[in-house]
Amino acid sequence: MAIKLFLVEDHELIRGGIKSLLQSQSEHYDVIGEFDRPRLAIEAIEGGNIPEIIIMDISLPEMTGLEASSFLKEHHPEIKIIILSMHKDEEYVLECINQDIMGYVVKDSIGDEIKLAIDKVHHGGKYFSKEVIDIALNTHKRRKTRKKELDEINLTKREKEVLTLIADGKTNNGVAEMLFISERTVEAHRANIMKKVGARNTAELIRKSLTKNLI
């Protein structure tokens, strides 16, 4: 049985091109609705015309593809979404991943790739264009590197106490009085903290400590 599909795309030529591509294999794909804005697709679904998969542009009038996807996931979780977009920006890709979108196909590589995406999503898998996978992997790599950097900064309990007081604007003497230690000991702790964090002065120490969530 052919897979029932909605096309939600505000560019008529692109929408028509995808429809023609899919209808060339009508035994596999059945476009039961095409719309230039999500609201109309949602109204059709509420009226009983329910697709198995929606191919939806990310940039649409009145409501973005992601906003529409969020609504549909809440009210019609059985419908699977494949995002179609010109955007390869990290924020769009990560938002789609966070929303657990089943597929993301970039328009400049659409061709038969849209069929691959439909088939894989229909059978319970996920499909992302190579460009999208590369963005996700690079983001993961950066986050892993940052986590490693954070893990490498191991402050002792006392050093954390000293750092917190320094960030609160306390002088060495003030820190010493509050922690009941000598000013020379505070200076030694400060020097060790600066070295571990890689800071050259107090302002840089506080900035880097905030960035690395040390305080």
C-alpha atoms as an extended CHARMM CRD file, in Angstrom:
* protein
*
       215  EXT
         1         1  MET       CA              0.0000000000        0.0000000000        0.0000000000  PROA      1               0.0000000000
         2         2  ALA       CA              1.2760000000        3.4590000000       -0.9190000000  PROA      2               0.0000000000
         3         3  ILE       CA              2.5620000000        5.7270000000        1.8700000000  PROA      3               0.0000000000
         4         4  LYS       CA              0.1500000000        8.6060000000        2.5190000000  PROA      4               0.0000000000
         5         5  LEU       CA              1.9430000000       11.9570000000        2.4580000000  PROA      5               0.0000000000
         6         6  PHE       CA              1.3440000000       15.6610000000        3.0320000000  PROA      6               0.0000000000
         7         7  LEU       CA              3.5780000000       18.2790000000        1.4020000000  PROA      7               0.0000000000
         8         8  VAL       CA              3.8180000000       21.5710000000        3.2880000000  PROA      8               0.0000000000
         9         9  GLU       CA              5.9500000000       23.9940000000        1.2620000000  PROA      9               0.0000000000
        10        10  ASP       CA              5.2130000000       27.6150000000        0.3830000000  PROA      10              0.0000000000
        11        11  HSD       CA              7.2660000000       27.6160000000       -2.8390000000  PROA      11              0.0000000000
        12        12  GLU       CA              4.9440000000       26.2650000000       -5.4990000000  PROA      12              0.0000000000
        13        13  LEU       CA              7.7210000000       25.1660000000       -7.8640000000  PROA      13              0.0000000000
        14        14  ILE       CA              9.5100000000       23.1670000000       -5.1700000000  PROA      14              0.0000000000
        15        15  ARG       CA              6.2540000000       21.6680000000       -3.9400000000  PROA      15              0.0000000000
        16        16  GLY       CA              5.2630000000       20.7590000000       -7.4780000000  PROA      16              0.0000000000
        17        17  GLY       CA              8.6670000000       19.2420000000       -8.1690000000  PROA      17              0.0000000000
        18        18  ILE       CA              8.5210000000       17.0130000000       -5.1020000000  PROA      18              0.0000000000
        19        19  LYS       CA              4.9650000000       15.9790000000       -5.9130000000  PROA      19              0.0000000000
        20        20  SER       CA              5.9090000000       15.0370000000       -9.4790000000  PROA      20              0.0000000000
        21        21  LEU       CA              8.9100000000       13.0890000000       -8.2330000000  PROA      21              0.0000000000
        22        22  LEU       CA              6.7870000000       11.0950000000       -5.8160000000  PROA      22              0.0000000000
        23        23  GLN       CA              3.8330000000       10.5890000000       -8.1420000000  PROA      23              0.0000000000
        24        24  SER       CA              6.1820000000        9.0030000000      -10.6710000000  PROA      24              0.0000000000
        25        25  GLN       CA              6.0740000000        6.0650000000       -8.2510000000  PROA      25              0.0000000000
        26        26  SER       CA              2.4270000000        6.2840000000       -7.2610000000  PROA      26              0.0000000000
        27        27  GLU       CA              2.4100000000        2.6320000000       -6.2120000000  PROA      27              0.0000000000
        28        28  HSD       CA              4.7720000000        3.6180000000       -3.3490000000  PROA      28              0.0000000000
        29        29  TYR       CA              3.8500000000        7.2360000000       -2.5770000000  PROA      29              0.0000000000
        30        30  ASP       CA              0.4420000000        8.9060000000       -2.3710000000  PROA      30              0.0000000000
        31        31  VAL       CA              0.3770000000       12.6920000000       -1.8810000000  PROA      31              0.0000000000
        32        32  ILE       CA             -3.0290000000       13.1480000000       -0.2500000000  PROA      32              0.0000000000
        33        33  GLY       CA             -2.5510000000       16.8290000000        0.5590000000  PROA      33              0.0000000000
        34        34  GLU       CA             -0.3490000000       19.7770000000       -0.3750000000  PROA      34              0.0000000000
        35        35  PHE       CA             -0.3260000000       23.1180000000        1.4200000000  PROA      35              0.0000000000
        36        36  ASP       CA              1.5850000000       26.3890000000        1.4480000000  PROA      36              0.0000000000
        37        37  ARG       CA              1.2720000000       26.8820000000        5.2150000000  PROA      37              0.0000000000
        38        38  PRO       CA              1.0750000000       24.5590000000        8.2430000000  PROA      38              0.0000000000
        39        39  ARG       CA             -2.2400000000       25.8880000000        9.5190000000  PROA      39              0.0000000000
        40        40  LEU       CA             -4.0250000000       24.5160000000        6.4510000000  PROA      40              0.0000000000
        41        41  ALA       CA             -2.3710000000       21.1190000000        6.8850000000  PROA      41              0.0000000000
        42        42  ILE       CA             -3.3850000000       21.0050000000       10.5410000000  PROA      42              0.0000000000
        43        43  GLU       CA             -6.9800000000       21.9290000000        9.6250000000  PROA      43              0.0000000000
        44        44  ALA       CA             -7.0450000000       19.0830000000        7.0820000000  PROA      44              0.0000000000
        45        45  ILE       CA             -5.7710000000       16.6350000000        9.7090000000  PROA      45              0.0000000000
        46        46  GLU       CA             -8.3520000000       17.8340000000       12.2360000000  PROA      46              0.0000000000
        47        47  GLY       CA            -10.9330000000       17.2420000000        9.5090000000  PROA      47              0.0000000000
        48        48  GLY       CA             -9.9220000000       13.5970000000        9.1690000000  PROA      48              0.0000000000
        49        49  ASN       CA             -7.4660000000       13.6600000000        6.2690000000  PROA      49              0.0000000000
        50        50  ILE       CA             -4.5330000000       12.0830000000        8.1100000000  PROA      50              0.0000000000
        51        51  PRO       CA             -1.1910000000       11.3370000000        6.4410000000  PROA      51              0.0000000000
        52        52  GLU       CA              1.4300000000        8.8940000000        7.6670000000  PROA      52              0.0000000000
        53        53  ILE       CA              4.2790000000       11.3090000000        6.9420000000  PROA      53              0.0000000000
        54        54  ILE       CA              4.4800000000       15.0740000000        6.4600000000  PROA      54              0.0000000000
        55        55  ILE       CA              7.2970000000       16.5960000000        4.4140000000  PROA      55              0.0000000000
        56        56  MET       CA              7.5000000000       20.1190000000        5.7690000000  PROA      56              0.0000000000
        57        57  ASP       CA              9.6210000000       23.1600000000        4.9910000000  PROA      57              0.0000000000
        58        58  ILE       CA             11.2030000000       24.7490000000        8.0470000000  PROA      58              0.0000000000
        59        59  SER       CA             10.5340000000       28.3870000000        7.0020000000  PROA      59              0.0000000000
        60        60  LEU       CA              6.8220000000       28.9280000000        6.4590000000  PROA      60              0.0000000000
        61        61  PRO       CA              4.2550000000       31.7390000000        6.8030000000  PROA      61              0.0000000000
        62        62  GLU       CA              2.3200000000       32.1710000000       10.0640000000  PROA      62              0.0000000000
        63        63  MET       CA              3.9690000000       29.1970000000       11.7840000000  PROA      63              0.0000000000
        64        64  THR       CA              7.4220000000       27.6920000000       11.2730000000  PROA      64              0.0000000000
        65        65  GLY       CA              7.8960000000       24.0560000000       10.3880000000  PROA      65              0.0000000000
        66        66  LEU       CA              9.3360000000       23.4050000000       13.8390000000  PROA      66              0.0000000000
        67        67  GLU       CA              6.3870000000       25.0610000000       15.5850000000  PROA      67              0.0000000000
        68        68  ALA       CA              3.9830000000       23.0080000000       13.4930000000  PROA      68              0.0000000000
        69        69  SER       CA              5.9950000000       19.8470000000       14.2080000000  PROA      69              0.0000000000
        70        70  SER       CA              5.8520000000       20.5330000000       17.9360000000  PROA      70              0.0000000000
        71        71  PHE       CA              2.0660000000       20.9450000000       17.7730000000  PROA      71              0.0000000000
        72        72  LEU       CA              1.6050000000       17.7880000000       15.7150000000  PROA      72              0.0000000000
        73        73  LYS       CA              3.8510000000       15.7080000000       17.9670000000  PROA      73              0.0000000000
        74        74  GLU       CA              1.6560000000       16.6940000000       20.8990000000  PROA      74              0.0000000000
        75        75  HSD       CA             -1.7250000000       16.2130000000       19.2430000000  PROA      75              0.0000000000
        76        76  HSD       CA             -0.9810000000       13.6360000000       16.5290000000  PROA      76              0.0000000000
        77        77  PRO       CA              2.1320000000       11.7050000000       17.6090000000  PROA      77              0.0000000000
        78        78  GLU       CA              1.3990000000        8.9670000000       15.0870000000  PROA      78              0.0000000000
        79        79  ILE       CA              2.2840000000       11.3300000000       12.2170000000  PROA      79              0.0000000000
        80        80  LYS       CA              5.9780000000       11.3810000000       11.3430000000  PROA      80              0.0000000000
        81        81  ILE       CA              7.7150000000       14.5620000000       10.2380000000  PROA      81              0.0000000000
        82        82  ILE       CA             10.4890000000       15.0520000000        7.6990000000  PROA      82              0.0000000000
        83        83  ILE       CA             11.8850000000       18.5790000000        7.6670000000  PROA      83              0.0000000000
        84        84  LEU       CA             12.8290000000       20.0280000000        4.2940000000  PROA      84              0.0000000000
        85        85  SER       CA             15.0640000000       23.0790000000        4.3790000000  PROA      85              0.0000000000
        86        86  MET       CA             17.6200000000       25.3240000000        2.7340000000  PROA      86              0.0000000000
        87        87  HSD       CA             19.1030000000       25.8830000000        6.1910000000  PROA      87              0.0000000000
        88        88  LYS       CA             22.1990000000       24.0380000000        7.2930000000  PROA      88              0.0000000000
        89        89  ASP       CA             22.6950000000       26.2740000000       10.3350000000  PROA      89              0.0000000000
        90        90  GLU       CA             23.5960000000       24.5660000000       13.5770000000  PROA      90              0.0000000000
        91        91  GLU       CA             20.6680000000       26.0700000000       15.5000000000  PROA      91              0.0000000000
        92        92  TYR       CA             18.0920000000       24.6150000000       13.0850000000  PROA      92              0.0000000000
        93        93  VAL       CA             19.7450000000       21.1880000000       13.0280000000  PROA      93              0.0000000000
        94        94  LEU       CA             20.0700000000       20.9690000000       16.8170000000  PROA      94              0.0000000000
        95        95  GLU       CA             16.4950000000       22.1470000000       17.3690000000  PROA      95              0.0000000000
        96        96  CYS       CA             15.2590000000       19.4000000000       15.0360000000  PROA      96              0.0000000000
        97        97  ILE       CA             17.3150000000       16.8130000000       16.9000000000  PROA      97              0.0000000000
        98        98  ASN       CA             16.0230000000       18.1260000000       20.2410000000  PROA      98              0.0000000000
        99        99  GLN       CA             12.4530000000       17.8400000000       18.9680000000  PROA      99              0.0000000000
       100       100  ASP       CA             13.1830000000       14.2720000000       17.8590000000  PROA      100             0.0000000000
       101       101  ILE       CA             12.3190000000       15.0260000000       14.2380000000  PROA      101             0.0000000000
       102       102  MET       CA             12.4820000000       11.8090000000       12.2110000000  PROA      102             0.0000000000
       103       103  GLY       CA             14.1720000000       13.3060000000        9.1470000000  PROA      103             0.0000000000
       104       104  TYR       CA             15.9380000000       16.3940000000        7.8450000000  PROA      104             0.0000000000
       105       105  VAL       CA             16.6600000000       16.7720000000        4.1280000000  PROA      105             0.0000000000
       106       106  VAL       CA             18.3850000000       19.8230000000        2.6580000000  PROA      106             0.0000000000
       107       107  LYS       CA             16.8390000000       21.1710000000       -0.5110000000  PROA      107             0.0000000000
       108       108  ASP       CA             20.0090000000       21.3780000000       -2.5690000000  PROA      108             0.0000000000
       109       109  SER       CA             20.3880000000       17.5940000000       -2.4150000000  PROA      109             0.0000000000
       110       110  ILE       CA             16.7480000000       16.6260000000       -2.6270000000  PROA      110             0.0000000000
       111       111  GLY       CA             16.3430000000       14.3830000000       -5.7410000000  PROA      111             0.0000000000
       112       112  ASP       CA             15.9060000000       10.7290000000       -4.8610000000  PROA      112             0.0000000000
       113       113  GLU       CA             17.0840000000       11.4880000000       -1.3200000000  PROA      113             0.0000000000
       114       114  ILE       CA             13.5590000000       12.4490000000       -0.3490000000  PROA      114             0.0000000000
       115       115  LYS       CA             12.4340000000        8.9290000000       -1.2940000000  PROA      115             0.0000000000
       116       116  LEU       CA             15.1720000000        7.3990000000        0.8400000000  PROA      116             0.0000000000
       117       117  ALA       CA             14.0860000000        9.5990000000        3.7400000000  PROA      117             0.0000000000
       118       118  ILE       CA             10.4080000000        8.6640000000        3.3610000000  PROA      118             0.0000000000
       119       119  ASP       CA             11.1380000000        4.9320000000        3.1590000000  PROA      119             0.0000000000
       120       120  LYS       CA             13.4420000000        4.9360000000        6.1760000000  PROA      120             0.0000000000
       121       121  VAL       CA             11.1290000000        7.0710000000        8.3460000000  PROA      121             0.0000000000
       122       122  HSD       CA              8.1060000000        4.9950000000        7.2990000000  PROA      122             0.0000000000
       123       123  HSD       CA              9.8440000000        1.8770000000        8.6270000000  PROA      123             0.0000000000
       124       124  GLY       CA             10.6280000000        3.5090000000       11.9650000000  PROA      124             0.0000000000
       125       125  GLY       CA             14.1110000000        4.8080000000       11.2490000000  PROA      125             0.0000000000
       126       126  LYS       CA             15.5590000000        8.2780000000       10.9630000000  PROA      126             0.0000000000
       127       127  TYR       CA             17.0880000000        9.9850000000        7.9590000000  PROA      127             0.0000000000
       128       128  PHE       CA             19.3420000000       13.0320000000        7.9040000000  PROA      128             0.0000000000
       129       129  SER       CA             21.2360000000       14.4670000000        4.9340000000  PROA      129             0.0000000000
       130       130  LYS       CA             25.0100000000       14.0860000000        5.1130000000  PROA      130             0.0000000000
       131       131  GLU       CA             25.4380000000       17.8360000000        5.6910000000  PROA      131             0.0000000000
       132       132  VAL       CA             23.1090000000       17.6290000000        8.6870000000  PROA      132             0.0000000000
       133       133  ILE       CA             24.9640000000       14.6340000000       10.1480000000  PROA      133             0.0000000000
       134       134  ASP       CA             28.2730000000       16.5070000000        9.7640000000  PROA      134             0.0000000000
       135       135  ILE       CA             26.8840000000       19.4940000000       11.7070000000  PROA      135             0.0000000000
       136       136  ALA       CA             25.5980000000       17.2420000000       14.4960000000  PROA      136             0.0000000000
       137       137  LEU       CA             28.9270000000       15.3810000000       14.7280000000  PROA      137             0.0000000000
       138       138  ASN       CA             30.9500000000       18.6090000000       14.7900000000  PROA      138             0.0000000000
       139       139  THR       CA             28.7310000000       20.0000000000       17.5510000000  PROA      139             0.0000000000
       140       140  HSD       CA             29.1240000000       16.8100000000       19.5600000000  PROA      140             0.0000000000
       141       141  LYS       CA             32.8890000000       16.9190000000       19.0730000000  PROA      141             0.0000000000
       142       142  ARG       CA             33.0730000000       20.5340000000       20.2830000000  PROA      142             0.0000000000
       143       143  ARG       CA             30.9560000000       19.7520000000       23.3490000000  PROA      143             0.0000000000
       144       144  LYS       CA             33.0720000000       16.7010000000       24.1240000000  PROA      144             0.0000000000
       145       145  THR       CA             36.2430000000       18.8020000000       23.8620000000  PROA      145             0.0000000000
       146       146  ARG       CA             34.7580000000       21.4780000000       26.1230000000  PROA      146             0.0000000000
       147       147  LYS       CA             33.6960000000       18.8520000000       28.6820000000  PROA      147             0.0000000000
       148       148  LYS       CA             37.2030000000       17.4280000000       28.6410000000  PROA      148             0.0000000000
       149       149  GLU       CA             38.6130000000       20.8980000000       29.2660000000  PROA      149             0.0000000000
       150       150  LEU       CA             36.2380000000       21.3640000000       32.1930000000  PROA      150             0.0000000000
       151       151  ASP       CA             37.0820000000       17.9620000000       33.6100000000  PROA      151             0.0000000000
       152       152  GLU       CA             40.7800000000       18.7940000000       33.4900000000  PROA      152             0.0000000000
       153       153  ILE       CA             40.3330000000       21.7530000000       35.8810000000  PROA      153             0.0000000000
       154       154  ASN       CA             40.2770000000       20.0440000000       39.2610000000  PROA      154             0.0000000000
       155       155  LEU       CA             40.0990000000       22.5860000000       42.0580000000  PROA      155             0.0000000000
       156       156  THR       CA             40.3630000000       21.4840000000       45.6530000000  PROA      156             0.0000000000
       157       157  LYS       CA             37.5150000000       22.2960000000       48.0470000000  PROA      157             0.0000000000
       158       158  ARG       CA             39.5920000000       25.1050000000       49.5810000000  PROA      158             0.0000000000
       159       159  GLU       CA             40.5180000000       26.5030000000       46.1480000000  PROA      159             0.0000000000
       160       160  LYS       CA             36.8160000000       26.6020000000       45.2210000000  PROA      160             0.0000000000
       161       161  GLU       CA             36.0780000000       28.5090000000       48.4200000000  PROA      161             0.0000000000
       162       162  VAL       CA             38.8640000000       30.9860000000       47.7010000000  PROA      162             0.0000000000
       163       163  LEU       CA             37.7280000000       31.3910000000       44.0810000000  PROA      163             0.0000000000
       164       164  THR       CA             34.1340000000       32.0680000000       45.1250000000  PROA      164             0.0000000000
       165       165  LEU       CA             35.2350000000       34.7790000000       47.5620000000  PROA      165             0.0000000000
       166       166  ILE       CA             37.5300000000       36.3460000000       44.9520000000  PROA      166             0.0000000000
       167       167  ALA       CA             34.6030000000       36.4300000000       42.5270000000  PROA      167             0.0000000000
       168       168  ASP       CA             32.5730000000       38.1760000000       45.2510000000  PROA      168             0.0000000000
       169       169  GLY       CA             35.1740000000       40.9400000000       45.2450000000  PROA      169             0.0000000000
       170       170  LYS       CA             37.0330000000       40.0240000000       48.4160000000  PROA      170             0.0000000000
       171       171  THR       CA             40.6870000000       41.0220000000       48.7730000000  PROA      171             0.0000000000
       172       172  ASN       CA             43.3270000000       38.5300000000       49.8490000000  PROA      172             0.0000000000
       173       173  ASN       CA             43.0280000000       39.8970000000       53.3700000000  PROA      173             0.0000000000
       174       174  GLY       CA             39.2330000000       39.6090000000       53.2510000000  PROA      174             0.0000000000
       175       175  VAL       CA             39.4350000000       36.0020000000       52.0470000000  PROA      175             0.0000000000
       176       176  ALA       CA             41.9460000000       35.1950000000       54.7760000000  PROA      176             0.0000000000
       177       177  GLU       CA             39.6740000000       36.6180000000       57.4780000000  PROA      177             0.0000000000
       178       178  MET       CA             36.6060000000       34.7450000000       56.2480000000  PROA      178             0.0000000000
       179       179  LEU       CA             38.3740000000       31.3880000000       55.9160000000  PROA      179             0.0000000000
       180       180  PHE       CA             40.5210000000       31.8360000000       59.0410000000  PROA      180             0.0000000000
       181       181  ILE       CA             43.7570000000       31.2890000000       57.1450000000  PROA      181             0.0000000000
       182       182  SER       CA             46.8280000000       33.4650000000       56.5840000000  PROA      182             0.0000000000
       183       183  GLU       CA             47.0100000000       35.9960000000       53.7600000000  PROA      183             0.0000000000
       184       184  ARG       CA             50.1030000000       34.1910000000       52.4590000000  PROA      184             0.0000000000
       185       185  THR       CA             48.0740000000       30.9720000000       52.2010000000  PROA      185             0.0000000000
       186       186  VAL       CA             45.4080000000       32.8330000000       50.2430000000  PROA      186             0.0000000000
       187       187  GLU       CA             48.0720000000       34.1370000000       47.8710000000  PROA      187             0.0000000000
       188       188  ALA       CA             49.3160000000       30.5850000000       47.3390000000  PROA      188             0.0000000000
       189       189  HSD       CA             45.7780000000       29.3390000000       46.6230000000  PROA      189             0.0000000000
       190       190  ARG       CA             45.1570000000       32.2450000000       44.2470000000  PROA      190             0.0000000000
       191       191  ALA       CA             48.3730000000       31.4560000000       42.3420000000  PROA      191             0.0000000000
       192       192  ASN       CA             47.4040000000       27.7730000000       42.0230000000  PROA      192             0.0000000000
       193       193  ILE       CA             43.8890000000       28.6420000000       40.8430000000  PROA      193             0.0000000000
       194       194  MET       CA             45.1950000000       31.1440000000       38.2680000000  PROA      194             0.0000000000
       195       195  LYS       CA             47.5630000000       28.4900000000       36.9240000000  PROA      195             0.0000000000
       196       196  LYS       CA             44.8790000000       25.7970000000       36.6940000000  PROA      196             0.0000000000
       197       197  VAL       CA             42.3580000000       28.0990000000       35.0120000000  PROA      197             0.0000000000
       198       198  GLY       CA             44.9700000000       29.7070000000       32.7550000000  PROA      198             0.0000000000
       199       199  ALA       CA             44.2740000000       33.2850000000       33.8330000000  PROA      199             0.0000000000
       200       200  ARG       CA             46.7360000000       36.1780000000       34.0110000000  PROA      200             0.0000000000
       201       201  ASN       CA             44.7400000000       38.5440000000       36.2170000000  PROA      201             0.0000000000
       202       202  THR       CA             41.6670000000       38.6300000000       38.4360000000  PROA      202             0.0000000000
       203       203  ALA       CA             39.2800000000       39.8300000000       35.7090000000  PROA      203             0.0000000000
       204       204  GLU       CA             40.3680000000       37.0150000000       33.3790000000  PROA      204             0.0000000000
       205       205  LEU       CA             40.1680000000       34.5320000000       36.2490000000  PROA      205             0.0000000000
       206       206  ILE       CA             36.5610000000       35.4450000000       36.9630000000  PROA      206             0.0000000000
       207       207  ARG       CA             35.5880000000       35.4740000000       33.2660000000  PROA      207             0.0000000000
       208       208  LYS       CA             37.1340000000       32.0760000000       32.5640000000  PROA      208             0.0000000000
       209       209  SER       CA             35.7330000000       30.6020000000       35.7720000000  PROA      209             0.0000000000
       210       210  LEU       CA             32.2320000000       31.7010000000       34.7800000000  PROA      210             0.0000000000
       211       211  THR       CA             32.6700000000       30.3140000000       31.2600000000  PROA      211             0.0000000000
       212       212  LYS       CA             33.8440000000       26.9690000000       32.6450000000  PROA      212             0.0000000000
       213       213  ASN       CA             31.0810000000       26.9140000000       35.3130000000  PROA      213             0.0000000000
       214       214  LEU       CA             33.6050000000       26.8500000000       38.1420000000  PROA      214             0.0000000000
       215       215  ILE       CA             31.6370000000       29.4610000000       40.0660000000  PROA      215             0.0000000000
